[in-house]
Amino acid sequence: TLKSDFILSLCELIVGSKDGLQPVEKTIIDRCVRLVYREFLIDPVPERMPILEDLYNLLRAQTEPEAQRLATALEIYVSGSLNVFKNIFVLGSHLHQSDKIQYASPNFA
C-alpha cells in the first residue's frame, strides 16, 4: 500500500489538476502498480525492480481514456525532455523514493 500511496501522490503532482486525481484515475493507478509489481514480487531482485517507464507502458496498455491521460502526463519524465527521471524514479520503497526524488530534483521536496 505504501508503494501505491506514494505513486498516487506522485501522479497527483505530475498530473497537476486543481481537483487532484479523480477516483477512476486512482483506481487505474492502483491497478497498474499492483500489476507492475506482480512479476517483481515473484523474484524480488533489485535489477528487476519496476521503474517509472514500466508504469507508463502499463498505463498505455489500458483501455480507459483516463489511463491514456495519465500516461501522457508521465511521458515527459519517461521519454520527453525530463527523461533523466526515467531510471531515477524506481517504484521501490517509499523511503528510497523520497530520497531519490529529493536528490534528483530539489523542486519536489
Secondary structure, DSSP 8 states (H G I E B T S, - for coil): -HHHHHHHHHHHHHH--TT---HHHHHHHHHHHHHHHHHHHHS--GGG--BHHHHHHHHHH--SHHHHHHHHHHHHHHTSTTGGGTTT-B---HHHHHHHHHHH-GGG-
